[in-house]
Amino acid sequence: MLVAYASAQGSTEGVAERIAARLAEHGARVEVRPVDKVDDIESYAAVILGSAVYGQRWIPSATEFISRNADALADRDVWLFSVGSFGDTHRLIGRMMKKEPRDIDEIRRALRPLDYRVFAGVIERNQWPLPSRLFFHTFGGRFGDNRDWRAIDAWADSIAQALGTSTG
């Protein structure tokens, strides 16, 4: 199976690598690659595809990957995930930031994934412009690594179970 990802700052890459490692623990044969390094998906029975979210959209390399591989993806089991700052669990900023990427409904209609998840990412202060940092901080947002590894592992475990590769 293939775990393909589009990452701008490395947070999504880390999630993809964790998913792949977890699936491998269940006995799955897994390759993990950035979407722009995947030439052909014909040899993969299943694809897990994830993208970082910037400007409330998947990053262009992810949507270009979908366009290039639309027919092949339609013939495979597909799971999708998004990683972005909207995962913060603070009661005020979390609700405001927990928006789905604007293009995800279109992507889901096109690919008909078996499941789709949203994971929090790493929010680095220096990667945000000053007005955004001030807004985020004022409403109690948390900078740093907000990835929920237990939730990511549980999702990977559910994929392994769906594929019949779960060893326990």
Secondary structure, DSSP 8 states (H G I E B T S, - for coil): -EEEEE-SSSHHHHHHHHHHHHHHHTT---EEEEGGG----TT-SEEEEEEEEETTEE-HHHHHHHHHTHHHHHTSEEEEEEEEGGG---TTHHHHH----TTHHHHHHHH--SEEEEEE-EE-GGGS-HHHHHHHHHTT---EE---HHHHHHHHHHHHHHHT----
